[in-house]
Amino acid sequence: MHDGLAVTLDFLGEDTEDAGQARAATEAYVELLGALGAAGLTPPTEVSVKLSALGMLLDEKLASDNVLAICRAADAG
């Protein structure tokens, strides 16, 4: 990144089958964003978010809450 290179991280997974899996995926994103921020790797690093991993197909409110938590973590980083 010192040469002006940027990085995109993709945390891929399948559709979640229950709320627990959606929360676990959300926590993984939040932890990743926290670690990137602590290491000074933001903003040059971008993180792709897979909405189906956050419970989009299970419950819109659950997915919305999970996306909001990830956005807050990204904003804090």
DRENLUM-218058 format. One record per residue: x, y, z of N, C-alpha, C, O, CB in turn. Coordinates in Angstrom, 3 decimals, m for minus. Glycine has a CB too. Layout:
     n.xx     n.yy     n.zz    ca.xx    ca.yy    ca.zz     c.xx     c.yy     c.zz     o.xx     o.yy     o.zz    cb.xx    cb.yy    cb.zz
        X        Y        Z        X        Y        Z        X        Y        Z        X        Y        Z        X        Y        Z
...
REM end
This chain:
     n.xx     n.yy     n.zz    ca.xx    ca.yy    ca.zz     c.xx     c.yy     c.zz     o.xx     o.yy     o.zz    cb.xx    cb.yy    cb.zz
    0.812   m1.190    0.000    0.000    0.000    0.000    0.852    1.249    0.000    0.359    2.338   m0.295   m0.922    0.000    1.182
    2.111    1.108    0.323    2.994    2.267    0.282    3.237    2.729   m1.148    3.641    3.870   m1.369    4.320    1.945    0.958
    2.995    1.857   m2.118    3.161    2.204   m3.519    1.865    2.696   m4.146    1.757    2.775   m5.369    3.682    1.014   m4.285
    0.881    3.026   m3.315   m0.383    3.508   m3.817   m1.359    2.405   m4.179   m2.406    2.665   m4.773   m0.148    4.360   m4.992
   m1.023    1.184   m3.827   m1.909    0.067   m4.125   m3.016   m0.017   m3.086   m2.788    0.234   m1.902   m1.122   m1.252   m4.178
   m4.195   m0.363   m3.524   m5.331   m0.556   m2.621   m5.667   m2.040   m2.574   m5.263   m2.809   m3.446   m6.570    0.282   m3.077
   m6.405   m2.426   m1.554   m6.748   m3.832   m1.358   m8.255   m3.950   m1.166   m8.869   m3.116   m0.500   m5.984   m4.434   m0.140
   m8.842   m4.979   m1.746  m10.236   m5.310   m1.507  m10.283   m6.682   m0.862   m9.682   m7.628   m1.370  m11.069   m5.272   m2.825
  m10.997   m6.798    0.258  m11.146   m8.071    0.945  m12.560   m8.584    0.738  m13.536   m7.855    0.915  m10.826   m7.932    2.451
  m12.652   m9.837    0.365  m13.949  m10.481    0.172  m14.076  m11.616    1.165  m13.334  m12.597    1.098  m14.116  m10.999   m1.286
  m15.020  m11.483    2.090  m15.323  m12.525    3.064  m16.547  m13.257    2.523  m17.687  m12.865    2.775  m15.578  m11.930    4.524
  m16.290  m14.323    1.777  m17.367  m15.006    1.078  m17.954  m16.115    1.932  m17.267  m16.716    2.757  m16.870  m15.569   m0.242
  m19.197  m16.368    1.725  m19.880  m17.433    2.431  m21.178  m17.741    1.722  m21.541  m17.088    0.745  m20.132  m17.057    3.897
  m21.851  m18.715    2.213  m23.127  m19.111    1.623  m24.255  m18.363    2.321  m24.041  m17.639    3.293  m23.338  m20.649    1.727
  m25.465  m18.559    1.797  m26.636  m17.996    2.462  m26.714  m18.553    3.879  m26.437  m19.731    4.105  m27.940  m18.312    1.668
  m27.084  m17.720    4.813  m27.231  m18.192    6.184  m28.541  m18.945    6.326  m29.527  m18.657    5.648  m27.170  m17.020    7.182
  m28.523  m19.908    7.218  m29.713  m20.720    7.440  m30.431  m20.364    8.727  m31.560  m20.799    8.955  m29.347  m22.173    7.458
  m29.772  m19.563    9.580  m30.419  m19.140   10.817  m29.790  m17.848   11.314  m28.746  m17.419   10.823  m30.318  m20.239   11.893
  m30.440  m17.237   12.293  m29.997  m15.941   12.816  m28.613  m16.028   13.452  m27.847  m15.066   13.400  m31.001  m15.415   13.838
  m28.290  m17.158   14.045  m26.973  m17.321   14.662  m25.846  m17.231   13.650  m24.810  m16.624   13.920  m26.898  m18.644   15.385
  m26.045  m17.834   12.486  m25.040  m17.743   11.426  m24.914  m16.305   10.927  m23.810  m15.839   10.644  m25.399  m18.682   10.258
  m26.026  m15.612   10.822  m26.002  m14.221   10.373  m25.249  m13.347   11.373  m24.461  m12.486   10.985  m27.433  m13.694   10.175
  m25.498  m13.574   12.659  m24.778  m12.800   13.687  m23.288  m13.116   13.672  m22.461  m12.220   13.840  m25.357  m13.088   15.083
  m22.943  m14.386   13.472  m21.530  m14.770   13.420  m20.824  m14.101   12.235  m19.693  m13.633   12.367  m21.395  m16.305   13.323
  m21.487  m14.060   11.091  m20.903  m13.390    9.927  m20.732  m11.898   10.205  m19.711  m11.311    9.847  m21.784  m13.605    8.675
  m21.719  m11.294   10.834  m21.644   m9.873   11.179  m20.476   m9.614   12.115  m19.719   m8.663   11.915  m22.954   m9.401   11.825
  m20.323  m10.444   13.129  m19.215  m10.287   14.076  m17.866  m10.429   13.373  m16.911   m9.733   13.718  m19.330  m11.320   15.209
  m17.783  m11.322   12.394  m16.532  m11.484   11.649  m16.197  m10.211   10.877  m15.047   m9.773   10.868  m16.629  m12.681   10.684
  m17.194   m9.621   10.232  m16.974   m8.356    9.525  m16.548   m7.253   10.490  m15.609   m6.508   10.208  m18.246   m7.935    8.775
  m17.235   m7.147   11.625  m16.924   m6.101   12.607  m15.506   m6.272   13.144  m14.773   m5.293   13.277  m17.938   m6.129   13.769
  m15.118   m7.501   13.452  m13.755   m7.762   13.935  m12.722   m7.421   12.870  m11.692   m6.819   13.172  m13.605   m9.231   14.358
  m12.993   m7.800   11.631  m12.077   m7.496   10.534  m11.894   m5.993   10.383  m10.768   m5.511   10.260  m12.590   m8.099    9.223
  m12.991   m5.256   10.391  m12.913   m3.801   10.245  m12.165   m3.163   11.416  m11.405   m2.214   11.226  m14.321   m3.203   10.134
  m12.378   m3.681   12.616  m11.647   m3.174   13.772  m10.151   m3.412   13.650   m9.349   m2.531   13.957  m12.165   m3.815   15.039
   m9.778   m4.606   13.201   m8.357   m4.936   13.035   m7.716   m4.081   11.940   m6.582   m3.627   12.089   m8.190   m6.429   12.702
   m8.434   m3.866   10.854   m7.908   m3.019    9.779   m7.711   m1.590   10.261   m6.700   m0.957    9.956   m8.850   m3.038    8.567
   m8.679   m1.087   11.015   m8.562    0.261   11.552   m7.402    0.382   12.523   m6.650    1.356   12.476   m9.848    0.663   12.236
   m7.249   m0.603   13.404   m6.159   m0.580   14.391   m4.790   m0.642   13.718   m3.813   m0.094   14.227   m6.307   m1.747   15.373
   m4.732   m1.310   12.575   m3.464   m1.436   11.850   m3.213   m0.255   10.916   m2.191   m0.207   10.232   m3.447   m2.729   11.053
   m4.150    0.702   10.887   m3.986    1.861   10.024   m4.176    1.545    8.545   m3.632    2.235    7.684   m2.632    2.453   10.236
   m4.941    0.512    8.257   m5.119    0.091    6.871   m6.417    0.580    6.242   m6.823    0.098    5.185   m5.067   m1.396    6.794
   m7.061    1.532    6.893   m8.240    2.136    6.303   m7.924    3.605    6.072   m7.253    4.200    6.916   m9.504    1.953    7.213
   m8.348    4.207    5.020   m9.321    3.766    4.043   m8.789    3.021    2.837   m9.620    2.631    2.017  m10.047    4.905    3.581
   m7.486    2.772    2.626   m7.124    2.155    1.345   m7.661    0.734    1.161   m7.644    0.213    0.046   m5.633    2.134    1.210
   m8.125    0.112    2.211   m8.674   m1.236    2.101  m10.190   m1.166    2.031  m10.823   m0.449    2.806   m8.225   m2.115    3.288
  m10.762   m1.904    1.110  m12.212   m1.991    0.977  m12.652   m3.392    1.361  m11.940   m4.363    1.104  m12.670   m1.642   m0.468
  m13.812   m3.501    1.971  m14.362   m4.791    2.378  m15.708   m4.981    1.690  m16.608   m4.153    1.829  m14.509   m4.882    3.932
  m15.836   m6.070    0.952  m17.110   m6.401    0.306  m18.002   m7.118    1.312  m17.537   m7.949    2.092  m16.886   m7.284   m0.964
  m19.278   m6.787    1.284  m20.240   m7.376    2.216  m21.257   m8.187    1.414  m21.845   m7.689    0.454  m20.952   m6.270    3.072
  m21.455   m9.423    1.814  m22.434  m10.299    1.166  m23.712  m10.274    1.993  m23.763  m10.844    3.083  m21.886  m11.764    1.019
  m24.730   m9.622    1.481  m25.960   m9.429    2.244  m26.667  m10.733    2.589  m27.295  m10.824    3.644  m26.895   m8.547    1.476
  m26.582  m11.730    1.741  m27.244  m12.995    2.057  m26.602  m13.673    3.263  m27.262  m14.447    3.957  m27.203  m13.931    0.850
  m25.329  m13.394    3.522  m24.659  m13.947    4.697  m25.109  m13.253    5.982  m24.885  m13.760    7.081  m23.146  m13.828    4.544
  m25.743  m12.094    5.835  m26.185  m11.320    6.998  m27.653  m11.548    7.334  m28.210  m10.871    8.199  m25.949   m9.849    6.756
  m28.279  m12.503    6.648  m29.652  m12.856    6.970  m30.708  m12.222    6.095  m31.886  m12.218    6.455  m29.923  m12.501    8.350
  m30.314  m11.687    4.956  m31.256  m10.997    4.080  m32.438  m11.891    3.675  m33.567  m11.415    3.556  m30.534  m10.502    2.836
  m32.177  m13.164    3.469  m33.243  m14.065    3.042  m34.067  m14.599    4.220  m35.108  m15.227    4.026  m32.652  m15.225    2.262
  m33.586  m14.341    5.443  m34.289  m14.817    6.642  m35.261  m13.793    7.198  m36.425  m14.088    7.471  m33.293  m15.189    7.711
  m34.738  m12.558    7.360  m35.505  m11.539    8.061  m34.915  m10.174    7.713  m33.739   m9.920    7.973  m35.496  m11.784    9.607
  m35.716   m9.309    7.135  m35.211   m7.996    6.716  m34.684   m7.172    7.877  m33.670   m6.491    7.727  m36.299   m7.226    6.012
  m35.336   m7.212    9.022  m34.897   m6.449   10.199  m33.545   m6.962   10.690  m32.657   m6.174   11.015  m35.949   m6.540   11.334
  m33.395   m8.279   10.743  m32.122   m8.875   11.154  m31.008   m8.416   10.227  m29.953   m7.977   10.686  m32.214  m10.417   11.161
  m31.240   m8.516    8.925  m30.227   m8.113    7.955  m29.918   m6.622    8.065  m28.756   m6.221    8.008  m30.687   m8.452    6.537
  m30.942   m5.811    8.219  m30.758   m4.367    8.357  m29.928   m4.032    9.592  m29.020   m3.204    9.527  m32.113   m3.663    8.431
  m30.238   m4.670   10.710  m29.468   m4.450   11.940  m28.010   m4.873   11.758  m27.097   m4.198   12.234  m30.099   m5.223   13.114
  m27.801   m5.992   11.069  m26.436   m6.477   10.852  m25.651   m5.547    9.939  m24.477   m5.271   10.185  m26.460   m7.884   10.261
  m26.300   m5.066    8.885  m25.640   m4.115    7.984  m25.287   m2.833    8.735  m24.200   m2.285    8.555  m26.546   m3.795    6.768
  m26.190   m2.364    9.563  m25.929   m1.149   10.340  m24.723   m1.335   11.263  m23.896   m0.432   11.389  m27.171   m0.763   11.164
  m24.619   m2.488   11.903  m23.476   m2.759   12.781  m22.168   m2.740   12.001  m21.160   m2.224   12.483  m23.648   m4.112   13.482
  m22.188   m3.297   10.812  m20.979   m3.299    9.965  m20.644   m1.885    9.500  m19.477   m1.495    9.501  m21.171   m4.228    8.738
  m21.643   m1.125    9.107  m21.398    0.260    8.692  m20.834    1.105    9.830  m19.948    1.932    9.617  m22.687    0.890    8.174
  m21.346    0.895   11.022  m20.803    1.628   12.174  m19.360    1.248   12.433  m18.539    2.109   12.746  m21.640    1.363   13.426
  m19.039   m0.035   12.306  m17.655   m0.481   12.507  m16.750    0.119   11.431  m15.621    0.516   11.722  m17.568   m2.032   12.483
  m17.231    0.187   10.210  m16.439    0.769    9.122  m16.223    2.259    9.347  m15.142    2.787    9.082  m17.126    0.535    7.770
  m17.252    2.926    9.832  m17.167    4.354   10.090  m16.199    4.659   11.231  m15.521    5.686   11.222  m18.546    4.911   10.411
  m16.140    3.760   12.208  m15.256    3.954   13.362  m13.790    3.694   13.004  m12.882    4.210   13.656  m15.681    3.033   14.511
  m13.573    2.890   11.961  m12.221    2.492   11.581  m11.508    3.597   10.915  m10.351    3.440   10.526  m12.236    1.300   10.689
REM end
